[in-house]
Amino acid sequence: MIAASVTILAIGVLNFIGEASEGSKEFLTFWQGMGSLSGKVTLAYALGALVFLALFRIKPLGRQSLVRWTILLYGSIALSSLFLFTPFLHLIL
């Protein structure tokens, strides 16, 4: 759940960065047919995979509070949704 939260937040943050500057939007375009979303999603999934592998090696599976991680996941979904909503970004920028 932590790796999924990091992935979702990374997509939102990369979208915010891409909307903030034109140079980063061009940098994040890996495939022209999909636009800058191709780079954002690819980088976010790579970061999520790295976090998952790091946590898998560090944190042993055992008694963990599922409620805390579920709240974290839903919070990251809500925050990322705001960063992906273009009118909200234009309100901030």
C-alpha positions, 0 to 999 in steps of 0.5 A: 500500500505504501508503494501504491501511495508513492506511485499515485503521488508521484504521478500527481507531482510529476503532472504538477511539474509538467504543467508548471514548466514547458521544459519539464513537459517536453522532458517527460514526453517519452512517446509522442503519441501519448504525450507527456503522460508517458514519461510521468507514468513510467517514472512513477511506476519505476519509483513505486517499484523501487519503493516496493523492493526497498520496503520488502527488504527492510520491513518484515511482514507481520502485525501492521495496522491496515487502517493506517495504511488504508487512510494513507492510500486514500489520502494520496489518491485524493491529493493526486486527484487534485494534482491531475485536475487541470483547473485546480492546477491553473488555480494554483499556478 
